[in-house]
Amino acid sequence: MSKNALVEKIADQAQLSKIDADRALKAFVTIVSDSLKNGVDVPLAGFGTFTIVDRAEREGRNPMTGEAITIAAKKVVKFKPGKALKMDIGA
């Protein structure tokens, strides 16, 4: 789903203008991003939880040459779906 399609669906469901729905979506993304940058998990009851996890350094391969390379450790965003979401999608 594109961002524009999501904004249209938010506007429709929440009975907002597209401009207000776009502002709400941008605010949500900013708040989640800022929280994760500050090390704060973002749990959304009935939906799931956004967290930051450390990914360890690991060995990989250059797909062009087959040469072994080291992939650096880094932090990544992880989403764990909540029980209600899992039930809704049949997972």
PDB file of N, CA, C and O in Angstrom, chain B, residues numbered from 101:
ATOM      1  N   MET B 101       0.853  -1.172   0.000  1.00  0.00           N
ATOM      2  CA  MET B 101       0.000   0.000   0.000  1.00  0.00           C
ATOM      3  C   MET B 101       0.897   1.232   0.000  1.00  0.00           C
ATOM      4  O   MET B 101       1.864   1.302   0.758  1.00  0.00           O
ATOM      5  N   SER B 102       0.578   2.184  -0.837  1.00  0.00           N
ATOM      6  CA  SER B 102       1.365   3.419  -0.906  1.00  0.00           C
ATOM      7  C   SER B 102       0.969   4.356   0.233  1.00  0.00           C
ATOM      8  O   SER B 102      -0.067   4.172   0.872  1.00  0.00           O
ATOM      9  N   LYS B 103       1.804   5.357   0.473  1.00  0.00           N
ATOM     10  CA  LYS B 103       1.509   6.328   1.519  1.00  0.00           C
ATOM     11  C   LYS B 103       0.218   7.062   1.191  1.00  0.00           C
ATOM     12  O   LYS B 103      -0.604   7.292   2.078  1.00  0.00           O
ATOM     13  N   ASN B 104       0.028   7.435  -0.077  1.00  0.00           N
ATOM     14  CA  ASN B 104      -1.193   8.145  -0.464  1.00  0.00           C
ATOM     15  C   ASN B 104      -2.435   7.301  -0.225  1.00  0.00           C
ATOM     16  O   ASN B 104      -3.456   7.816   0.231  1.00  0.00           O
ATOM     17  N   ALA B 105      -2.358   6.016  -0.527  1.00  0.00           N
ATOM     18  CA  ALA B 105      -3.496   5.124  -0.294  1.00  0.00           C
ATOM     19  C   ALA B 105      -3.780   5.012   1.199  1.00  0.00           C
ATOM     20  O   ALA B 105      -4.941   4.993   1.609  1.00  0.00           O
ATOM     21  N   LEU B 106      -2.724   4.938   2.022  1.00  0.00           N
ATOM     22  CA  LEU B 106      -2.900   4.865   3.467  1.00  0.00           C
ATOM     23  C   LEU B 106      -3.543   6.147   3.990  1.00  0.00           C
ATOM     24  O   LEU B 106      -4.449   6.087   4.822  1.00  0.00           O
ATOM     25  N   VAL B 107      -3.089   7.296   3.516  1.00  0.00           N
ATOM     26  CA  VAL B 107      -3.670   8.578   3.931  1.00  0.00           C
ATOM     27  C   VAL B 107      -5.151   8.624   3.563  1.00  0.00           C
ATOM     28  O   VAL B 107      -5.972   9.080   4.359  1.00  0.00           O
ATOM     29  N   GLU B 108      -5.494   8.160   2.377  1.00  0.00           N
ATOM     30  CA  GLU B 108      -6.905   8.141   1.963  1.00  0.00           C
ATOM     31  C   GLU B 108      -7.740   7.254   2.873  1.00  0.00           C
ATOM     32  O   GLU B 108      -8.855   7.622   3.243  1.00  0.00           O
ATOM     33  N   LYS B 109      -7.212   6.085   3.238  1.00  0.00           N
ATOM     34  CA  LYS B 109      -7.953   5.171   4.119  1.00  0.00           C
ATOM     35  C   LYS B 109      -8.108   5.757   5.520  1.00  0.00           C
ATOM     36  O   LYS B 109      -9.166   5.628   6.136  1.00  0.00           O
ATOM     37  N   ILE B 110      -7.051   6.405   6.025  1.00  0.00           N
ATOM     38  CA  ILE B 110      -7.135   7.051   7.350  1.00  0.00           C
ATOM     39  C   ILE B 110      -8.184   8.156   7.305  1.00  0.00           C
ATOM     40  O   ILE B 110      -9.016   8.261   8.206  1.00  0.00           O
ATOM     41  N   ALA B 111      -8.148   8.977   6.263  1.00  0.00           N
ATOM     42  CA  ALA B 111      -9.103  10.077   6.128  1.00  0.00           C
ATOM     43  C   ALA B 111     -10.530   9.538   6.093  1.00  0.00           C
ATOM     44  O   ALA B 111     -11.428  10.092   6.727  1.00  0.00           O
ATOM     45  N   ASP B 112     -10.726   8.469   5.360  1.00  0.00           N
ATOM     46  CA  ASP B 112     -12.049   7.856   5.225  1.00  0.00           C
ATOM     47  C   ASP B 112     -12.556   7.306   6.557  1.00  0.00           C
ATOM     48  O   ASP B 112     -13.671   7.606   6.983  1.00  0.00           O
ATOM     49  N   GLN B 113     -11.720   6.498   7.206  1.00  0.00           N
ATOM     50  CA  GLN B 113     -12.143   5.835   8.451  1.00  0.00           C
ATOM     51  C   GLN B 113     -12.311   6.811   9.614  1.00  0.00           C
ATOM     52  O   GLN B 113     -13.224   6.655  10.425  1.00  0.00           O
ATOM     53  N   ALA B 114     -11.440   7.812   9.701  1.00  0.00           N
ATOM     54  CA  ALA B 114     -11.482   8.747  10.824  1.00  0.00           C
ATOM     55  C   ALA B 114     -12.313   9.990  10.498  1.00  0.00           C
ATOM     56  O   ALA B 114     -12.442  10.890  11.327  1.00  0.00           O
ATOM     57  N   GLN B 115     -12.870  10.034   9.296  1.00  0.00           N
ATOM     58  CA  GLN B 115     -13.658  11.176   8.835  1.00  0.00           C
ATOM     59  C   GLN B 115     -12.863  12.475   8.977  1.00  0.00           C
ATOM     60  O   GLN B 115     -13.319  13.453   9.570  1.00  0.00           O
ATOM     61  N   LEU B 116     -11.654  12.441   8.408  1.00  0.00           N
ATOM     62  CA  LEU B 116     -10.760  13.597   8.387  1.00  0.00           C
ATOM     63  C   LEU B 116     -10.544  14.019   6.951  1.00  0.00           C
ATOM     64  O   LEU B 116     -10.816  13.265   6.017  1.00  0.00           O
ATOM     65  N   SER B 117     -10.049  15.239   6.787  1.00  0.00           N
ATOM     66  CA  SER B 117      -9.625  15.641   5.449  1.00  0.00           C
ATOM     67  C   SER B 117      -8.323  14.911   5.149  1.00  0.00           C
ATOM     68  O   SER B 117      -7.647  14.437   6.062  1.00  0.00           O
ATOM     69  N   LYS B 118      -7.976  14.824   3.874  1.00  0.00           N
ATOM     70  CA  LYS B 118      -6.722  14.160   3.511  1.00  0.00           C
ATOM     71  C   LYS B 118      -5.528  14.901   4.095  1.00  0.00           C
ATOM     72  O   LYS B 118      -4.530  14.278   4.458  1.00  0.00           O
ATOM     73  N   ILE B 119      -5.620  16.215   4.188  1.00  0.00           N
ATOM     74  CA  ILE B 119      -4.528  17.007   4.760  1.00  0.00           C
ATOM     75  C   ILE B 119      -4.345  16.658   6.233  1.00  0.00           C
ATOM     76  O   ILE B 119      -3.218  16.470   6.691  1.00  0.00           O
ATOM     77  N   ASP B 120      -5.449  16.571   6.979  1.00  0.00           N
ATOM     78  CA  ASP B 120      -5.363  16.219   8.403  1.00  0.00           C
ATOM     79  C   ASP B 120      -4.875  14.784   8.591  1.00  0.00           C
ATOM     80  O   ASP B 120      -4.097  14.508   9.504  1.00  0.00           O
ATOM     81  N   ALA B 121      -5.327  13.874   7.735  1.00  0.00           N
ATOM     82  CA  ALA B 121      -4.884  12.486   7.820  1.00  0.00           C
ATOM     83  C   ALA B 121      -3.388  12.389   7.534  1.00  0.00           C
ATOM     84  O   ALA B 121      -2.681  11.630   8.197  1.00  0.00           O
ATOM     85  N   ASP B 122      -2.903  13.148   6.556  1.00  0.00           N
ATOM     86  CA  ASP B 122      -1.473  13.166   6.235  1.00  0.00           C
ATOM     87  C   ASP B 122      -0.670  13.703   7.417  1.00  0.00           C
ATOM     88  O   ASP B 122       0.386  13.164   7.749  1.00  0.00           O
ATOM     89  N   ARG B 123      -1.163  14.757   8.046  1.00  0.00           N
ATOM     90  CA  ARG B 123      -0.485  15.317   9.231  1.00  0.00           C
ATOM     91  C   ARG B 123      -0.447  14.289  10.364  1.00  0.00           C
ATOM     92  O   ARG B 123       0.570  14.146  11.044  1.00  0.00           O
ATOM     93  N   ALA B 124      -1.553  13.576  10.564  1.00  0.00           N
ATOM     94  CA  ALA B 124      -1.611  12.566  11.630  1.00  0.00           C
ATOM     95  C   ALA B 124      -0.624  11.440  11.353  1.00  0.00           C
ATOM     96  O   ALA B 124       0.069  10.988  12.265  1.00  0.00           O
ATOM     97  N   LEU B 125      -0.551  10.985  10.111  1.00  0.00           N
ATOM     98  CA  LEU B 125       0.387   9.923   9.753  1.00  0.00           C
ATOM     99  C   LEU B 125       1.831  10.384   9.944  1.00  0.00           C
ATOM    100  O   LEU B 125       2.650   9.646  10.492  1.00  0.00           O
ATOM    101  N   LYS B 126       2.148  11.596   9.497  1.00  0.00           N
ATOM    102  CA  LYS B 126       3.506  12.139   9.669  1.00  0.00           C
ATOM    103  C   LYS B 126       3.852  12.260  11.148  1.00  0.00           C
ATOM    104  O   LYS B 126       4.977  11.955  11.546  1.00  0.00           O
ATOM    105  N   ALA B 127       2.894  12.703  11.968  1.00  0.00           N
ATOM    106  CA  ALA B 127       3.128  12.826  13.413  1.00  0.00           C
ATOM    107  C   ALA B 127       3.396  11.454  14.022  1.00  0.00           C
ATOM    108  O   ALA B 127       4.300  11.305  14.844  1.00  0.00           O
ATOM    109  N   PHE B 128       2.612  10.451  13.622  1.00  0.00           N
ATOM    110  CA  PHE B 128       2.798   9.097  14.131  1.00  0.00           C
ATOM    111  C   PHE B 128       4.192   8.583  13.797  1.00  0.00           C
ATOM    112  O   PHE B 128       4.892   8.065  14.667  1.00  0.00           O
ATOM    113  N   VAL B 129       4.590   8.725  12.548  1.00  0.00           N
ATOM    114  CA  VAL B 129       5.912   8.248  12.113  1.00  0.00           C
ATOM    115  C   VAL B 129       7.019   8.972  12.871  1.00  0.00           C
ATOM    116  O   VAL B 129       7.990   8.345  13.294  1.00  0.00           O
ATOM    117  N   THR B 130       6.881  10.282  13.046  1.00  0.00           N
ATOM    118  CA  THR B 130       7.895  11.064  13.769  1.00  0.00           C
ATOM    119  C   THR B 130       7.994  10.624  15.225  1.00  0.00           C
ATOM    120  O   THR B 130       9.094  10.473  15.756  1.00  0.00           O
ATOM    121  N   ILE B 131       6.857  10.419  15.866  1.00  0.00           N
ATOM    122  CA  ILE B 131       6.853  10.018  17.282  1.00  0.00           C
ATOM    123  C   ILE B 131       7.462   8.634  17.453  1.00  0.00           C
ATOM    124  O   ILE B 131       8.267   8.425  18.360  1.00  0.00           O
ATOM    125  N   VAL B 132       7.093   7.688  16.599  1.00  0.00           N
ATOM    126  CA  VAL B 132       7.660   6.345  16.684  1.00  0.00           C
ATOM    127  C   VAL B 132       9.165   6.390  16.427  1.00  0.00           C
ATOM    128  O   VAL B 132       9.936   5.768  17.158  1.00  0.00           O
ATOM    129  N   SER B 133       9.585   7.119  15.397  1.00  0.00           N
ATOM    130  CA  SER B 133      11.013   7.231  15.072  1.00  0.00           C
ATOM    131  C   SER B 133      11.804   7.845  16.216  1.00  0.00           C
ATOM    132  O   SER B 133      12.851   7.325  16.604  1.00  0.00           O
ATOM    133  N   ASP B 134      11.306   8.952  16.756  1.00  0.00           N
ATOM    134  CA  ASP B 134      12.005   9.623  17.859  1.00  0.00           C
ATOM    135  C   ASP B 134      12.080   8.727  19.090  1.00  0.00           C
ATOM    136  O   ASP B 134      13.110   8.680  19.761  1.00  0.00           O
ATOM    137  N   SER B 135      11.002   8.022  19.388  1.00  0.00           N
ATOM    138  CA  SER B 135      10.999   7.127  20.548  1.00  0.00           C
ATOM    139  C   SER B 135      12.046   6.028  20.375  1.00  0.00           C
ATOM    140  O   SER B 135      12.808   5.747  21.300  1.00  0.00           O
ATOM    141  N   LEU B 136      12.085   5.411  19.203  1.00  0.00           N
ATOM    142  CA  LEU B 136      13.052   4.347  18.958  1.00  0.00           C
ATOM    143  C   LEU B 136      14.484   4.871  19.003  1.00  0.00           C
ATOM    144  O   LEU B 136      15.371   4.198  19.526  1.00  0.00           O
ATOM    145  N   LYS B 137      14.719   6.068  18.458  1.00  0.00           N
ATOM    146  CA  LYS B 137      16.056   6.673  18.508  1.00  0.00           C
ATOM    147  C   LYS B 137      16.508   6.885  19.944  1.00  0.00           C
ATOM    148  O   LYS B 137      17.700   6.812  20.244  1.00  0.00           O
ATOM    149  N   ASN B 138      15.542   7.150  20.839  1.00  0.00           N
ATOM    150  CA  ASN B 138      15.855   7.380  22.255  1.00  0.00           C
ATOM    151  C   ASN B 138      15.810   6.100  23.080  1.00  0.00           C
ATOM    152  O   ASN B 138      15.880   6.151  24.308  1.00  0.00           O
ATOM    153  N   GLY B 139      15.694   4.951  22.413  1.00  0.00           N
ATOM    154  CA  GLY B 139      15.735   3.676  23.113  1.00  0.00           C
ATOM    155  C   GLY B 139      14.446   3.282  23.791  1.00  0.00           C
ATOM    156  O   GLY B 139      14.448   2.415  24.664  1.00  0.00           O
ATOM    157  N   VAL B 140      13.334   3.908  23.404  1.00  0.00           N
ATOM    158  CA  VAL B 140      12.039   3.614  24.020  1.00  0.00           C
ATOM    159  C   VAL B 140      11.214   2.754  23.064  1.00  0.00           C
ATOM    160  O   VAL B 140      10.970   3.143  21.921  1.00  0.00           O
ATOM    161  N   ASP B 141      10.786   1.580  23.542  1.00  0.00           N
ATOM    162  CA  ASP B 141       9.918   0.719  22.741  1.00  0.00           C
ATOM    163  C   ASP B 141       8.563   1.394  22.549  1.00  0.00           C
ATOM    164  O   ASP B 141       8.144   2.207  23.373  1.00  0.00           O
ATOM    165  N   VAL B 142       7.883   1.053  21.460  1.00  0.00           N
ATOM    166  CA  VAL B 142       6.569   1.621  21.177  1.00  0.00           C
ATOM    167  C   VAL B 142       5.552   0.479  21.080  1.00  0.00           C
ATOM    168  O   VAL B 142       5.380  -0.117  20.017  1.00  0.00           O
ATOM    169  N   PRO B 143       4.874   0.176  22.212  1.00  0.00           N
ATOM    170  CA  PRO B 143       3.840  -0.864  22.177  1.00  0.00           C
ATOM    171  C   PRO B 143       2.487  -0.258  21.802  1.00  0.00           C
ATOM    172  O   PRO B 143       2.095   0.775  22.345  1.00  0.00           O
ATOM    173  N   LEU B 144       1.783  -0.893  20.887  1.00  0.00           N
ATOM    174  CA  LEU B 144       0.443  -0.456  20.496  1.00  0.00           C
ATOM    175  C   LEU B 144      -0.500  -1.622  20.776  1.00  0.00           C
ATOM    176  O   LEU B 144      -0.501  -2.621  20.057  1.00  0.00           O
ATOM    177  N   ALA B 145      -1.296  -1.484  21.820  1.00  0.00           N
ATOM    178  CA  ALA B 145      -2.176  -2.563  22.265  1.00  0.00           C
ATOM    179  C   ALA B 145      -3.042  -3.055  21.116  1.00  0.00           C
ATOM    180  O   ALA B 145      -3.666  -2.261  20.412  1.00  0.00           O
ATOM    181  N   GLY B 146      -3.075  -4.362  20.933  1.00  0.00           N
ATOM    182  CA  GLY B 146      -3.881  -4.972  19.901  1.00  0.00           C
ATOM    183  C   GLY B 146      -3.238  -4.963  18.523  1.00  0.00           C
ATOM    184  O   GLY B 146      -3.775  -5.556  17.587  1.00  0.00           O
ATOM    185  N   PHE B 147      -2.091  -4.297  18.384  1.00  0.00           N
ATOM    186  CA  PHE B 147      -1.423  -4.218  17.083  1.00  0.00           C
ATOM    187  C   PHE B 147      -0.054  -4.870  17.135  1.00  0.00           C
ATOM    188  O   PHE B 147       0.219  -5.815  16.396  1.00  0.00           O
ATOM    189  N   GLY B 148       0.819  -4.357  18.022  1.00  0.00           N
ATOM    190  CA  GLY B 148       2.157  -4.923  18.140  1.00  0.00           C
ATOM    191  C   GLY B 148       3.112  -3.944  18.790  1.00  0.00           C
ATOM    192  O   GLY B 148       2.702  -2.897  19.290  1.00  0.00           O
ATOM    193  N   THR B 149       4.400  -4.294  18.778  1.00  0.00           N
ATOM    194  CA  THR B 149       5.416  -3.485  19.430  1.00  0.00           C
ATOM    195  C   THR B 149       6.605  -3.262  18.499  1.00  0.00           C
ATOM    196  O   THR B 149       7.135  -4.199  17.903  1.00  0.00           O
ATOM    197  N   PHE B 150       7.009  -1.999  18.392  1.00  0.00           N
ATOM    198  CA  PHE B 150       8.217  -1.628  17.660  1.00  0.00           C
ATOM    199  C   PHE B 150       9.358  -1.544  18.668  1.00  0.00           C
ATOM    200  O   PHE B 150       9.220  -0.896  19.706  1.00  0.00           O
ATOM    201  N   THR B 151      10.480  -2.190  18.374  1.00  0.00           N
ATOM    202  CA  THR B 151      11.643  -2.158  19.252  1.00  0.00           C
ATOM    203  C   THR B 151      12.914  -1.996  18.420  1.00  0.00           C
ATOM    204  O   THR B 151      12.909  -2.200  17.206  1.00  0.00           O
ATOM    205  N   ILE B 152      13.994  -1.628  19.093  1.00  0.00           N
ATOM    206  CA  ILE B 152      15.323  -1.581  18.474  1.00  0.00           C
ATOM    207  C   ILE B 152      16.108  -2.754  19.040  1.00  0.00           C
ATOM    208  O   ILE B 152      16.146  -2.946  20.256  1.00  0.00           O
ATOM    209  N   VAL B 153      16.731  -3.536  18.177  1.00  0.00           N
ATOM    210  CA  VAL B 153      17.558  -4.654  18.617  1.00  0.00           C
ATOM    211  C   VAL B 153      18.944  -4.528  18.000  1.00  0.00           C
ATOM    212  O   VAL B 153      19.115  -3.935  16.935  1.00  0.00           O
ATOM    213  N   ASP B 154      19.931  -5.096  18.691  1.00  0.00           N
ATOM    214  CA  ASP B 154      21.306  -5.113  18.177  1.00  0.00           C
ATOM    215  C   ASP B 154      21.488  -6.333  17.297  1.00  0.00           C
ATOM    216  O   ASP B 154      21.188  -7.454  17.709  1.00  0.00           O
ATOM    217  N   ARG B 155      21.975  -6.118  16.093  1.00  0.00           N
ATOM    218  CA  ARG B 155      22.291  -7.225  15.197  1.00  0.00           C
ATOM    219  C   ARG B 155      23.803  -7.401  15.259  1.00  0.00           C
ATOM    220  O   ARG B 155      24.551  -6.453  15.016  1.00  0.00           O
ATOM    221  N   ALA B 156      24.249  -8.594  15.578  1.00  0.00           N
ATOM    222  CA  ALA B 156      25.675  -8.884  15.753  1.00  0.00           C
ATOM    223  C   ALA B 156      26.417  -8.834  14.417  1.00  0.00           C
ATOM    224  O   ALA B 156      25.833  -8.997  13.346  1.00  0.00           O
ATOM    225  N   GLU B 157      27.718  -8.605  14.523  1.00  0.00           N
ATOM    226  CA  GLU B 157      28.580  -8.692  13.348  1.00  0.00           C
ATOM    227  C   GLU B 157      28.516 -10.120  12.815  1.00  0.00           C
ATOM    228  O   GLU B 157      28.450 -11.074  13.590  1.00  0.00           O
ATOM    229  N   ARG B 158      28.535 -10.263  11.497  1.00  0.00           N
ATOM    230  CA  ARG B 158      28.439 -11.612  10.940  1.00  0.00           C
ATOM    231  C   ARG B 158      29.199 -11.696   9.620  1.00  0.00           C
ATOM    232  O   ARG B 158      29.546 -10.687   9.006  1.00  0.00           O
ATOM    233  N   GLU B 159      29.438 -12.912   9.217  1.00  0.00           N
ATOM    234  CA  GLU B 159      30.116 -13.164   7.948  1.00  0.00           C
ATOM    235  C   GLU B 159      29.089 -13.221   6.823  1.00  0.00           C
ATOM    236  O   GLU B 159      27.983 -13.730   7.005  1.00  0.00           O
ATOM    237  N   GLY B 160      29.457 -12.704   5.682  1.00  0.00           N
ATOM    238  CA  GLY B 160      28.599 -12.758   4.510  1.00  0.00           C
ATOM    239  C   GLY B 160      29.448 -13.020   3.281  1.00  0.00           C
ATOM    240  O   GLY B 160      30.653 -13.249   3.387  1.00  0.00           O
ATOM    241  N   ARG B 161      28.831 -12.987   2.137  1.00  0.00           N
ATOM    242  CA  ARG B 161      29.540 -13.204   0.873  1.00  0.00           C
ATOM    243  C   ARG B 161      29.180 -12.102  -0.108  1.00  0.00           C
ATOM    244  O   ARG B 161      28.028 -11.674  -0.183  1.00  0.00           O
ATOM    245  N   ASN B 162      30.170 -11.648  -0.854  1.00  0.00           N
ATOM    246  CA  ASN B 162      29.925 -10.722  -1.939  1.00  0.00           C
ATOM    247  C   ASN B 162      29.266 -11.532  -3.061  1.00  0.00           C
ATOM    248  O   ASN B 162      29.880 -12.465  -3.580  1.00  0.00           O
ATOM    249  N   PRO B 163      28.030 -11.197  -3.445  1.00  0.00           N
ATOM    250  CA  PRO B 163      27.339 -12.013  -4.446  1.00  0.00           C
ATOM    251  C   PRO B 163      27.999 -11.972  -5.828  1.00  0.00           C
ATOM    252  O   PRO B 163      27.803 -12.886  -6.629  1.00  0.00           O
ATOM    253  N   MET B 164      28.758 -10.950  -6.106  1.00  0.00           N
ATOM    254  CA  MET B 164      29.415 -10.844  -7.415  1.00  0.00           C
ATOM    255  C   MET B 164      30.657 -11.733  -7.501  1.00  0.00           C
ATOM    256  O   MET B 164      30.911 -12.373  -8.522  1.00  0.00           O
ATOM    257  N   THR B 165      31.435 -11.761  -6.393  1.00  0.00           N
ATOM    258  CA  THR B 165      32.715 -12.470  -6.434  1.00  0.00           C
ATOM    259  C   THR B 165      32.739 -13.730  -5.589  1.00  0.00           C
ATOM    260  O   THR B 165      33.605 -14.584  -5.779  1.00  0.00           O
ATOM    261  N   GLY B 166      31.806 -13.861  -4.662  1.00  0.00           N
ATOM    262  CA  GLY B 166      31.814 -14.995  -3.747  1.00  0.00           C
ATOM    263  C   GLY B 166      32.800 -14.813  -2.605  1.00  0.00           C
ATOM    264  O   GLY B 166      32.943 -15.693  -1.757  1.00  0.00           O
ATOM    265  N   GLU B 167      33.478 -13.674  -2.580  1.00  0.00           N
ATOM    266  CA  GLU B 167      34.471 -13.384  -1.548  1.00  0.00           C
ATOM    267  C   GLU B 167      33.783 -13.211  -0.189  1.00  0.00           C
ATOM    268  O   GLU B 167      32.727 -12.585  -0.102  1.00  0.00           O
ATOM    269  N   ALA B 168      34.388 -13.773   0.878  1.00  0.00           N
ATOM    270  CA  ALA B 168      33.862 -13.633   2.238  1.00  0.00           C
ATOM    271  C   ALA B 168      34.070 -12.197   2.702  1.00  0.00           C
ATOM    272  O   ALA B 168      35.143 -11.623   2.516  1.00  0.00           O
ATOM    273  N   ILE B 169      33.032 -11.623   3.310  1.00  0.00           N
ATOM    274  CA  ILE B 169      33.127 -10.271   3.860  1.00  0.00           C
ATOM    275  C   ILE B 169      32.530 -10.275   5.259  1.00  0.00           C
ATOM    276  O   ILE B 169      31.756 -11.164   5.616  1.00  0.00           O
ATOM    277  N   THR B 170      32.898  -9.274   6.042  1.00  0.00           N
ATOM    278  CA  THR B 170      32.347  -9.108   7.379  1.00  0.00           C
ATOM    279  C   THR B 170      31.284  -8.020   7.319  1.00  0.00           C
ATOM    280  O   THR B 170      31.549  -6.905   6.870  1.00  0.00           O
ATOM    281  N   ILE B 171      30.096  -8.348   7.770  1.00  0.00           N
ATOM    282  CA  ILE B 171      28.999  -7.385   7.829  1.00  0.00           C
ATOM    283  C   ILE B 171      28.993  -6.818   9.247  1.00  0.00           C
ATOM    284  O   ILE B 171      28.881  -7.562  10.220  1.00  0.00           O
ATOM    285  N   ALA B 172      29.115  -5.500   9.354  1.00  0.00           N
ATOM    286  CA  ALA B 172      29.247  -4.836  10.645  1.00  0.00           C
ATOM    287  C   ALA B 172      27.996  -4.991  11.508  1.00  0.00           C
ATOM    288  O   ALA B 172      26.885  -5.147  11.001  1.00  0.00           O
ATOM    289  N   ALA B 173      28.205  -4.944  12.817  1.00  0.00           N
ATOM    290  CA  ALA B 173      27.094  -4.951  13.768  1.00  0.00           C
ATOM    291  C   ALA B 173      26.319  -3.647  13.608  1.00  0.00           C
ATOM    292  O   ALA B 173      26.892  -2.616  13.257  1.00  0.00           O
ATOM    293  N   LYS B 174      25.021  -3.696  13.865  1.00  0.00           N
ATOM    294  CA  LYS B 174      24.220  -2.478  13.795  1.00  0.00           C
ATOM    295  C   LYS B 174      22.917  -2.669  14.554  1.00  0.00           C
ATOM    296  O   LYS B 174      22.551  -3.783  14.927  1.00  0.00           O
ATOM    297  N   LYS B 175      22.235  -1.568  14.770  1.00  0.00           N
ATOM    298  CA  LYS B 175      20.919  -1.601  15.407  1.00  0.00           C
ATOM    299  C   LYS B 175      19.867  -1.610  14.304  1.00  0.00           C
ATOM    300  O   LYS B 175      19.996  -0.910  13.300  1.00  0.00           O
ATOM    301  N   VAL B 176      18.826  -2.414  14.505  1.00  0.00           N
ATOM    302  CA  VAL B 176      17.742  -2.502  13.522  1.00  0.00           C
ATOM    303  C   VAL B 176      16.391  -2.412  14.232  1.00  0.00           C
ATOM    304  O   VAL B 176      16.271  -2.741  15.412  1.00  0.00           O
ATOM    305  N   VAL B 177      15.391  -1.966  13.501  1.00  0.00           N
ATOM    306  CA  VAL B 177      14.031  -1.894  14.036  1.00  0.00           C
ATOM    307  C   VAL B 177      13.373  -3.255  13.850  1.00  0.00           C
ATOM    308  O   VAL B 177      13.479  -3.882  12.796  1.00  0.00           O
ATOM    309  N   LYS B 178      12.697  -3.687  14.895  1.00  0.00           N
ATOM    310  CA  LYS B 178      11.986  -4.955  14.854  1.00  0.00           C
ATOM    311  C   LYS B 178      10.528  -4.683  15.223  1.00  0.00           C
ATOM    312  O   LYS B 178      10.239  -3.877  16.107  1.00  0.00           O
ATOM    313  N   PHE B 179       9.618  -5.368  14.533  1.00  0.00           N
ATOM    314  CA  PHE B 179       8.196  -5.266  14.864  1.00  0.00           C
ATOM    315  C   PHE B 179       7.703  -6.640  15.251  1.00  0.00           C
ATOM    316  O   PHE B 179       7.861  -7.606  14.504  1.00  0.00           O
ATOM    317  N   LYS B 180       7.104  -6.722  16.422  1.00  0.00           N
ATOM    318  CA  LYS B 180       6.516  -7.985  16.872  1.00  0.00           C
ATOM    319  C   LYS B 180       5.006  -7.791  16.899  1.00  0.00           C
ATOM    320  O   LYS B 180       4.495  -7.005  17.696  1.00  0.00           O
ATOM    321  N   PRO B 181       4.288  -8.506  16.026  1.00  0.00           N
ATOM    322  CA  PRO B 181       2.832  -8.335  15.996  1.00  0.00           C
ATOM    323  C   PRO B 181       2.190  -8.807  17.296  1.00  0.00           C
ATOM    324  O   PRO B 181       2.639  -9.770  17.918  1.00  0.00           O
ATOM    325  N   GLY B 182       1.126  -8.107  17.692  1.00  0.00           N
ATOM    326  CA  GLY B 182       0.379  -8.478  18.876  1.00  0.00           C
ATOM    327  C   GLY B 182      -0.551  -9.647  18.614  1.00  0.00           C
ATOM    328  O   GLY B 182      -0.799 -10.016  17.466  1.00  0.00           O
ATOM    329  N   LYS B 183      -1.057 -10.219  19.679  1.00  0.00           N
ATOM    330  CA  LYS B 183      -1.917 -11.401  19.591  1.00  0.00           C
ATOM    331  C   LYS B 183      -3.156 -11.126  18.724  1.00  0.00           C
ATOM    332  O   LYS B 183      -3.536 -11.960  17.902  1.00  0.00           O
ATOM    333  N   ALA B 184      -3.778  -9.963  18.908  1.00  0.00           N
ATOM    334  CA  ALA B 184      -4.990  -9.642  18.150  1.00  0.00           C
ATOM    335  C   ALA B 184      -4.687  -9.544  16.657  1.00  0.00           C
ATOM    336  O   ALA B 184      -5.472 -10.023  15.838  1.00  0.00           O
ATOM    337  N   LEU B 185      -3.573  -8.936  16.294  1.00  0.00           N
ATOM    338  CA  LEU B 185      -3.203  -8.822  14.880  1.00  0.00           C
ATOM    339  C   LEU B 185      -2.930 -10.185  14.283  1.00  0.00           C
ATOM    340  O   LEU B 185      -3.343 -10.472  13.160  1.00  0.00           O
ATOM    341  N   LYS B 186      -2.232 -11.029  15.033  1.00  0.00           N
ATOM    342  CA  LYS B 186      -1.948 -12.391  14.552  1.00  0.00           C
ATOM    343  C   LYS B 186      -3.253 -13.144  14.279  1.00  0.00           C
ATOM    344  O   LYS B 186      -3.376 -13.851  13.279  1.00  0.00           O
ATOM    345  N   MET B 187      -4.223 -12.983  15.184  1.00  0.00           N
ATOM    346  CA  MET B 187      -5.499 -13.669  15.010  1.00  0.00           C
ATOM    347  C   MET B 187      -6.260 -13.123  13.809  1.00  0.00           C
ATOM    348  O   MET B 187      -6.920 -13.876  13.092  1.00  0.00           O
ATOM    349  N   ASP B 188      -6.169 -11.799  13.587  1.00  0.00           N
ATOM    350  CA  ASP B 188      -6.880 -11.157  12.476  1.00  0.00           C
ATOM    351  C   ASP B 188      -6.360 -11.619  11.121  1.00  0.00           C
ATOM    352  O   ASP B 188      -7.129 -11.753  10.169  1.00  0.00           O
ATOM    353  N   ILE B 189      -5.042 -11.865  11.032  1.00  0.00           N
ATOM    354  CA  ILE B 189      -4.479 -12.257   9.747  1.00  0.00           C
ATOM    355  C   ILE B 189      -4.323 -13.764   9.618  1.00  0.00           C
ATOM    356  O   ILE B 189      -3.898 -14.266   8.578  1.00  0.00           O
ATOM    357  N   GLY B 190      -4.667 -14.476  10.672  1.00  0.00           N
ATOM    358  CA  GLY B 190      -4.626 -15.932  10.627  1.00  0.00           C
ATOM    359  C   GLY B 190      -3.235 -16.514  10.762  1.00  0.00           C
ATOM    360  O   GLY B 190      -2.980 -17.623  10.293  1.00  0.00           O
ATOM    361  N   ALA B 191      -2.329 -15.786  11.397  1.00  0.00           N
ATOM    362  CA  ALA B 191      -0.964 -16.284  11.576  1.00  0.00           C
ATOM    363  C   ALA B 191      -0.849 -17.162  12.795  1.00  0.00           C
ATOM    364  O   ALA B 191       0.235 -17.665  13.093  1.00  0.00           O
TER     365      ALA B 191
END
